[in-house]
Amino acid sequence: VIAATANEPVRGEYLSRIAAGEIAAYAGTERGTGSNFWALESAAVAVAGGFRLKLRKSWATLAEVADLFIIPTRAHPDAEMTEISLFLVERREGVQAAEPWKGTGMRGSSSGPVDVDALVPRERLMGTPGRANDYITTDMFNLLLLAHAALYLGVAEEALKLAAARMVRRVFAHTGQALADHSLWQARIGALAAETRAAGALVQRTAVDVDAAYGGRTLSEDALAGKLCACGLARRATDAAMEIFGGSGYNRGERVELLWRDARAGSLMRPSDELTQMILGRLACGMAPFGSGG
Ligand SMILES: Cc1cc2nc3c(=O)[nH]c(=O)nc-3n(C[C@H](O)[C@H](O)[C@H](O)COP(=O)(O)OP(=O)(O)OC[C@H]3O[C@@H](n4cnc5c(N)ncnc54)[C@H](O)[C@@H]3O)c2cc1C
């Protein structure tokens, strides 16, 4: 985001700091609009030398440890909800991670609300005031979709690998047959394997396309489809793996249980599965991708 939107010297300074180890978080989501990330209620207020940001964001991954925060908010209090500006704010200027959040899964990273009460120098408004959605809903969105698609494709692949190995290992004493000998499970795993290959091919092709088109400010329908397919697949594959592991899968700390919990987050990461379907549906009908919802 900084590389794409900030001007020098801010761009160079902060990219160097991140390269040297400082951590940046993206604090975009707000309670009022939730998954509908292209519309925000909070607003920046212009003051001498810069802007005052006094707002709360409902989610930011790495909020507890981040040194820097990328914060989208309305350009000014009278702006439309889609007229958004991007700010780069340092934690020491007044960003606090609120109460710690205990996720059902993805415990390797911390995510949660942040409270911002900061005076931000004018030069750290990144890009054209009010026009951040030109980037957030296209190039940035494509990368986010692709990252989620690749992540949850990996979850699905790992779940399938674990499930297949378990099917071979689990042999019933009364028949001498393994789960892998049952056509019911062969077919179920086979169907998921086919879906995984299809999702993998889509994600790989989309990665190449998104890379080539980066900077062109267009939204990739393939990236939307890839995120939708991979996240749904991760939920189905981890659920099937849980079935195959039987009671032992329900053990806290079992790898398959961890994947099952992690997979749940994919479908709600923006855009949620429903919103992704709605955006794709709007595009299929020749409408603008982002509507007022409902
Ligand atoms: C672990 C985790 C990490 C996150 N990290 C970040 C981060 O680093 N930065 C960040 O900015 N955000 C982050 N988020 C936020 C995330 O990307 C989602 O935007 C957010 O969780 C969704 O908002 P919400 O919880 O208010 O859900 P809601 O928006 O209330 O959604 C609830 C349900 O309503 C549906 N819905 C929503 N809008 C509509 C509509 N218009 N029409 C029909 N149905 C609708 C959704 O599909 C969903 O099923 C994170 C979330 C989690 C769980």
The ligand as a Tripos MOL2 file, in Angstrom:
@<TRIPOS>MOLECULE
LIG
   53    58     1     0     0
SMALL
NO_CHARGES

@<TRIPOS>ATOM
      1 C1         -8.8210  -12.9500   12.2830 C.3       1 LIG1
      2 C2         -9.2620  -11.7110   11.5830 C.ar      1 LIG1
      3 C3         -8.3090  -10.8210   11.1030 C.ar      1 LIG1
      4 C4         -8.6830   -9.6530   10.4650 C.ar      1 LIG1
      5 N1         -7.7130   -8.7680   10.0740 N.ar      1 LIG1
      6 C5         -8.0680   -7.5710    9.5430 C.ar      1 LIG1
      7 C6         -7.0690   -6.5780    9.2290 C.ar      1 LIG1
      8 O1         -5.8610   -6.7890    9.4010 O.2       1 LIG1
      9 N2         -7.4830   -5.3840    8.7510 N.ar      1 LIG1
     10 C7         -8.7940   -5.1000    8.5320 C.ar      1 LIG1
     11 O2         -9.0930   -4.0000    8.0870 O.2       1 LIG1
     12 N3         -9.7650   -6.0250    8.7900 N.ar      1 LIG1
     13 C8         -9.4330   -7.2400    9.3040 C.ar      1 LIG1
     14 N4        -10.4010   -8.1840    9.6050 N.ar      1 LIG1
     15 C9        -11.8040   -7.8860    9.3030 C.3       1 LIG1
     16 C10       -12.3680   -8.8080    8.2390 C.3       1 LIG1
     17 O3        -11.6430   -8.6620    7.0280 O.3       1 LIG1
     18 C11       -13.8540   -8.5580    7.9770 C.3       1 LIG1
     19 O4        -13.9870   -7.3710    7.2860 O.3       1 LIG1
     20 C12       -14.6800   -8.4470    9.1830 C.3       1 LIG1
     21 O5        -14.4610   -9.5060   10.0810 O.3       1 LIG1
     22 C13       -16.1500   -8.4620    8.7330 C.3       1 LIG1
     23 O6        -16.8530   -7.5330    9.4540 O.3       1 LIG1
     24 P1        -17.9170   -7.9500   10.5590 P.3       1 LIG1
     25 O7        -17.2580   -8.8960   11.4990 O.co2     1 LIG1
     26 O8        -18.4870   -6.6850   11.0820 O.co2     1 LIG1
     27 O9        -19.0160   -8.7770    9.7710 O.3       1 LIG1
     28 P2        -20.3610   -8.2460    9.0800 P.3       1 LIG1
     29 O10       -20.0290   -7.2260    8.0420 O.co2     1 LIG1
     30 O11       -21.3380   -7.8680   10.1440 O.co2     1 LIG1
     31 O12       -20.8610   -9.5550    8.3410 O.3       1 LIG1
     32 C14       -21.7500  -10.4940    8.9580 C.3       1 LIG1
     33 C15       -22.4950  -11.2290    7.8720 C.3       1 LIG1
     34 O13       -23.2680  -10.2980    7.1080 O.3       1 LIG1
     35 C16       -23.0210  -10.4640    5.7200 C.3       1 LIG1
     36 N5        -23.0790   -9.1520    5.0610 N.ar      1 LIG1
     37 C17       -22.2590   -8.0900    5.2880 C.ar      1 LIG1
     38 N6        -22.6140   -7.0660    4.4740 N.ar      1 LIG1
     39 C18       -23.6550   -7.4950    3.7250 C.ar      1 LIG1
     40 C19       -24.4270   -6.8920    2.6970 C.ar      1 LIG1
     41 N7        -24.1760   -5.6590    2.2610 N.pl3     1 LIG1
     42 N8        -25.4210   -7.6240    2.1430 N.ar      1 LIG1
     43 C20       -25.6590   -8.8910    2.5550 C.ar      1 LIG1
     44 N9        -24.9530   -9.5090    3.5340 N.ar      1 LIG1
     45 C21       -23.9540   -8.8260    4.0920 C.ar      1 LIG1
     46 C22       -21.6270  -11.0680    5.6360 C.3       1 LIG1
     47 O14       -21.4940  -11.8450    4.4690 O.3       1 LIG1
     48 C23       -21.5610  -11.9390    6.8840 C.3       1 LIG1
     49 O15       -22.0650  -13.2180    6.6030 O.3       1 LIG1
     50 C24       -10.0510   -9.3640   10.2670 C.ar      1 LIG1
     51 C25       -11.0230  -10.2690   10.7330 C.ar      1 LIG1
     52 C26       -10.6360  -11.4150   11.4000 C.ar      1 LIG1
     53 C27       -11.6850  -12.3550   11.9090 C.3       1 LIG1
@<TRIPOS>BOND
     1     1     2 1
     2     2     3 ar
     3     2    52 ar
     4     3     4 ar
     5     4     5 ar
     6     4    50 ar
     7     5     6 ar
     8     6     7 ar
     9     6    13 1
    10     7     8 2
    11     7     9 ar
    12     9    10 ar
    13    10    11 2
    14    10    12 ar
    15    12    13 ar
    16    13    14 ar
    17    14    15 1
    18    14    50 ar
    19    15    16 1
    20    16    17 1
    21    16    18 1
    22    18    19 1
    23    18    20 1
    24    20    21 1
    25    20    22 1
    26    22    23 1
    27    23    24 1
    28    24    25 2
    29    24    26 1
    30    24    27 1
    31    27    28 1
    32    28    29 2
    33    28    30 1
    34    28    31 1
    35    31    32 1
    36    32    33 1
    37    33    34 1
    38    33    48 1
    39    34    35 1
    40    35    36 1
    41    35    46 1
    42    36    37 ar
    43    36    45 ar
    44    37    38 ar
    45    38    39 ar
    46    39    40 ar
    47    39    45 ar
    48    40    41 1
    49    40    42 ar
    50    42    43 ar
    51    43    44 ar
    52    44    45 ar
    53    46    47 1
    54    46    48 1
    55    48    49 1
    56    50    51 ar
    57    51    52 ar
    58    52    53 1
@<TRIPOS>SUBSTRUCTURE
     1 LIG1         1 GROUP 0 **** ****
